[in-house]
């Protein structure tokens, strides 16, 4: 045996084992040289020197949809939309691929509102929220939830807020941009927001179907343009509508999806609104209010979107989101990576900002 071979055997823990000597004998080594040893190591899937284990999942996804079976049945019954294919296993698989440790779930549009106040909406909200809570228990640490409420049913909504936050321990409440054309700044919703403000609740809001601008451009789907614009409409209603919801209830912690929709691109027009119609409640215009909100990067992670968002708000207001199952989590991961955020800013976006706003996520 050559000196180099003896040196290799003396350092190779694998080759010292009895099984290795059986498979790769010294005679084989001498006959085949280093290539035989390489083949033997490969056959036993021995990691190459310097290889690292995959990074531990650490991201917190604040924009992750689920489709409880009871909700899928309701959507089919009301023919409001086709239920999206989903299962817990599908969510977990996508989370693992994207390095997501925890997803905060919400149900898909239009939630539990089908056009009028009914007992069905109350029961459906309770069933969906309990399903989400069971999902949390079945997969400890992987899921948390934003609970749905039967808005515009004020009494039912207040009851469900109490149950979902106090009993189920949801991270916050999920709302939609409009309810039959009534945006969130509608004065009819003030009693609900008064309670959410008292609780300093997190309110995650998702755009739902527009009631004004459907089918305007042939061949262009509603989601292509209107989804992002819907977010802007409801933000404007909270700031400029007579009720002044965002001004009256400053302790609500709002999270907006898709990097704010078209809000970052319209800040100058928002500011002009207060110049044309001065509002004593906003002596510095609407920008300070917009800068208090939080924004996720689901479907809002291209360079232009991130540039506009991070010019409007500080990194402390930006959170990770995937929009699963409509988009894969890896899309947001790659979008953030391509933008070349600093390591400090990336940690803040991917997990630290969410865990600061929702401290139970740290446990």
C-alpha positions, 0 to 999 in steps of 0.5 A: 500500500502506498504512503498516500493510501495508508494516510487516507485509511488512517483519517477515514472514519468510514473506512475504519468500520468493519462494514466498510472494510468488508465492502471496500477492502484494502485489496480493492483500494490498491486495485482500484485506487481512490476511485473505488473508495469514492464509489463506496462512499457514494453508495452509502450517501456519505456527505462530502467534506464541508457539506452543510445541513439545510437551514432550519425553517425560520420564516413566518408567513402572514399570508397563507390561505386554507380551505376548510371542508365546511368552507369549500361546501359553502362556496359551492352552495353559494356558487360564489367561487370555485373552491381552491384545491388545498390540504394541510399536507400541501401547505406543509410541503410548500412551507418546507420547500420555502423554509417557512416555520409558521404560517398564519392562516386565513380563509379564501375570498369572500370569507363567510359573507354571502350578501346578507346577515344570516345565522349560516354566516355565524355558524360558518365563521365558528366552524372555520375558526375552530378548524384553524385552531385544530390545525394548530393543535395537530401541527404544533408550531407550524400554524397560527390563524387570523379568525374570520368574522361574519361582518357586516353582522355586528352582533355576530362579529363581536361575539366571534371576536370574543370567542376567537381571540379569548378562547381559540387564541387567534393571532388576529382577525381577517377581514376583506376589502369590501362587503357588497360594495361597502368598504371598511371605512363605512360607518356601519362597521364602527362598533366592530372597529371600536372593539378591535381598537380596545383590544389593540388587535391585529387586523389582516385584510385581503382584497375581495371581488370588486363590485364596480369594475368587472369585465371592463377590459376583454380578456383581462381577468379581474385579479390582474388589475382589480385585486391590487386596486381593491386594497387601495380603495379600502385603505382610502376609505379608512382614511378619508371616509367620514367616519375616519376609522383609521384616525379614530382607532389608532391602536388597531394594527393593520396588515395589508397584502401584496406590498400594499397593492397600488397604495405606494404608487398613489401616495402623492395623490393621497397627499393631494387629497388633503391639500384640496380638502384639508382635514384637521385630523391629518395636519401632516397629511395621510403619509404618517398613517400609511407608515404605521400600517404593516405590509406583506410581500405576497405577490408584491416582491418584484424589484419595482414593488419592493422599491416603492414599498420601502420608499414609503415605509421603513423595513420595520413595517414589512412582513413575509407573505406567500399567498399560498395556495395561489402562489408558492412560498419560494416565489417570495423567498426568491423575490426578497433574495433578488432585491439584495436586502441586507441580512439584518433587513431580511431577518426583520422582514422574514420573521422578526417583524411578525414576531414583534407584533405577535409575540406568541409566535416566538414560543 
